[in-house]
Amino acid sequence: MPADSSQMAPPEPPLRTDALRNRERILLAARDAFASHGIDVPMATIARRAGVGTATLYRRFPTRDALVAEAFSDQASACADTVDHALADPDPWRGFASTLYRVAAMQVADRGFGAAFLRNAALSPELEERRTRAEEGIARLIRRAQESGALRTDFHRTDLTLVLMAVEGIRADTPQAAGAAARRLVAHLLRSFRADAAAAPPLPPPAPVGLYHLRD
C-alpha cells in the first residue's frame, strides 16, 4: 500500500548558486588546511580561507566531523578501492605489500586524510562504511598472505597500526621527499614481515593499539 503522501517529508530544495559556490569554497579550503595542518585546524580559520563567515560554514557543515567526512569522501573511497584491488590480485603477498605502499603514500600526500580516516570519532555513515570496508579487506589480505606462507604467522593486524604510526611521523621538506621516505620505510618493514626472512627472531606480543590511537 503506498505511503500517505501527506506524511512524507518534502524533498530538500536544491542549493542556490551562491550557496553551492560557498559550499565548494569551504570544502576546498578545508582540504587544503587539513592537508597542511591536520584536522584540528580551527573552523574559523577554514571559514576565513574560504572567504565566508563562520555562520555560513556552520550552516553548511554543522559539526567538524561533518566537514571532515565530506572533505575526504573521495580519498576514503580511493583507500577502500585500493584494498579491493589488492584482494583481486592472485598473488597474496603482492596484494598485501601493494596496499601498504599505497596507503603510506596517501598518508604522506595528505596528512589530513590519514587523521580523518583513522580518528576515533563519530563518522558519517558513508565514511564509516568505507573505513569498515577497508578494515575488513585488510584483515582478509593479512589472512591470505599468511595462508600462502609469504607473511609471518605471528604478524598481527595491530602491526599495521604500528606501520601507520611510523609513516605518520615522516617529515620532509617536499612531498616528493616524504613519498620517497615512506616507500623506503615500508620496504624495510616488509622485509621483516616476510615469512622466509633469514633467521628472523620471533616478534614481541601484539601491541594493544587500534587505528584511532594514531590521533589520540
Phi, psi and omega in degrees: 000128183295148181292149177295117185297337180289342181260356181278139179290137179292147179296148178291137179292148179295151179293142173295162182302317181290324178292320178296320179296317178297320180298316180293323178294321178296315181296319178297316180295321180295315180300317181295315181292317180296320181294323184276323190233003182089176189273004179264012176301135179304141179299327179296325178295317179296316178300317180297317179297326182279348181075031178231166175281158179297329178296321178295318179300311183289337176292323180278322183226094187294340179225160176299318182298324178296319179291317180300313182299317181289322182297327185248022180301314182294319180294324178297319177297319181296321179295313179296322179295325178301316180292318178299317179297319180295323179294334179279349179288127181292345179263106184301319180293317180297320177297317179296311183295318182297326178295317178299316180297315185289319179294320177298319179296320178295322180299310185283337179285329183213092184297331178296321181297314179303316180294320182291315186289334187252001185289150178267082183207167176294127182247164173294154179305323182293313181292322178296320179297318181290322178294316178299317178300318179293316180298316179294321178295320179296320177300321177292321178300316180297313182298316179299314183295325177289318180295332178282348182089002182273326183257138180308140181289340179266009172289133182243152183301332178290344175294332176295324176299321178296321177300313182294325175299317180295316179296324180302330182278355181291129175229136181211165184287332182225158175301325180296317179294321178296320178297319179294320179295320179296317179297318180296315180298312181297321179299317178298315183293320180297327177298323180281341181275344181294136180293333184264016177299133186297124174051039180290127180287160177298147177281153172297169178302155179304142179284140180280068181228153175236173182303324184292344180292346180297333183244351182281000000 
